[in-house]
Amino acid sequence: MSNEGASREAQNAIRFLRTDIDAIDLQLVALLVQRARLAVRIGEIKEYAELPVVEPNREQAVLERVEKLRSAPLDAEGLREIFSAIMLTMRRLQTPAVVEAVVKPSAQKKAPKKNAAKKAKAR
């Protein structure tokens, strides 16, 4: 087989495999959205109960659990990096301002802005 033929064959194989990766990415995004919705709910509860957003013991337990689930070719360090990034994003969703914006976006759009009301009175 010529080098050109091998290259074309390799490109077709890569294209086929990337189609599978794209399908997996769709699943990952759907799962991350589900996880994010749960994180927002947890954030609401933490805000109501005046609990801290960051729970180092919980995050460490998650990292230890996923490390035990790993298999080749993923190594422990790679999984730690991935899940640390996921938990950082989920933690951001649990901050009170974000919870308010995500949970009650229609209420915020309808409510007049305080500064806008003051400026209107000043005119």
C-alpha positions in Angstrom: 0.0 0.0 0.0 1.3 3.4 -0.9 2.0 6.1 1.7 -0.9 8.1 0.3 -3.3 5.1 0.6 -2.2 4.5 4.2 -2.7 8.1 5.0 -6.2 8.1 3.5 -7.0 4.9 5.4 -5.7 6.4 8.6 -7.8 9.6 8.1 -10.9 7.5 7.5 -10.2 5.5 10.7 -9.7 8.7 12.7 -12.9 10.2 11.3 -14.8 7.1 12.3 -13.4 7.1 15.8 -14.1 10.8 16.2 -17.7 10.2 15.4 -17.8 7.9 18.4 -16.0 10.5 20.5 -18.6 13.1 19.5 -21.4 10.8 20.6 -19.7 10.3 23.9 -19.3 14.0 24.3 -23.0 14.5 23.9 -23.6 12.0 26.7 -21.0 13.6 28.9 -22.6 17.0 28.5 -26.0 15.6 29.3 -24.6 14.0 32.5 -22.8 17.2 33.4 -26.0 19.2 33.1 -27.7 16.7 35.4 -24.9 17.0 37.9 -25.0 20.8 37.6 -28.7 20.8 38.4 -28.1 18.7 41.5 -25.3 21.0 42.5 -27.6 24.1 42.2 -30.2 22.3 44.4 -27.5 21.5 47.0 -26.4 25.2 46.8 -29.9 26.3 47.6 -30.0 24.0 50.6 -26.6 25.2 51.8 -27.6 28.8 51.4 -30.8 28.2 53.4 -29.0 26.3 56.1 -26.1 28.8 56.0 -23.6 26.0 55.3 -20.3 26.6 53.5 -20.1 26.0 49.8 -16.7 24.3 50.0 -16.6 20.9 51.7 -13.0 19.7 51.5 -13.8 16.3 53.0 -16.5 15.6 50.5 -14.3 16.7 47.6 -11.5 14.4 48.8 -13.9 11.5 49.1 -15.1 12.0 45.5 -11.6 12.1 44.2 -10.7 8.9 46.1 -13.8 7.2 44.8 -13.2 8.0 41.2 -9.6 7.0 41.4 -10.7 3.5 42.5 -13.0 3.3 39.5 -10.3 4.2 37.0 -8.9 1.9 34.3 -6.4 2.1 31.5 -5.6 4.3 29.8 -6.8 6.9 32.4 -4.4 7.3 35.3 -5.2 8.6 38.8 -3.7 12.0 38.1 -5.7 12.5 34.9 -9.0 11.6 36.7 -8.1 13.9 39.6 -7.6 16.8 37.2 -10.9 16.1 35.4 -12.9 15.7 38.6 -11.2 18.7 40.3 -12.3 20.8 37.3 -15.8 19.4 37.4 -16.1 20.1 41.2 -14.7 23.6 40.8 -17.4 24.4 38.2 -20.1 22.8 40.4 -18.9 24.8 43.4 -19.2 28.0 41.4 -22.8 27.0 40.7 -23.5 26.7 44.5 -22.5 30.3 45.3 -25.6 32.3 46.4 -25.6 34.8 43.5 -25.4 32.0 40.9 -28.1 29.9 42.6 -30.3 33.0 42.6 -29.7 33.6 38.9 -30.1 30.0 37.9 -33.1 29.1 40.0 -35.1 32.3 39.6 -34.2 33.9 36.3 -37.7 34.9 35.3 -38.2 36.7 38.7 -35.0 38.6 38.2 -36.0 39.7 34.7 -39.4 41.0 36.0 -38.0 42.8 39.0 -37.0 46.4 38.4 -33.3 47.2 39.0 -32.7 49.3 42.1 -30.4 51.7 40.3 -32.7 52.2 37.4 -35.6 53.1 39.8 -33.5 55.6 41.6 -32.3 57.2 38.3 -35.9 57.5 37.1 -37.0 59.3 40.3 -34.0 61.7 40.0 -35.2 62.8 36.5 
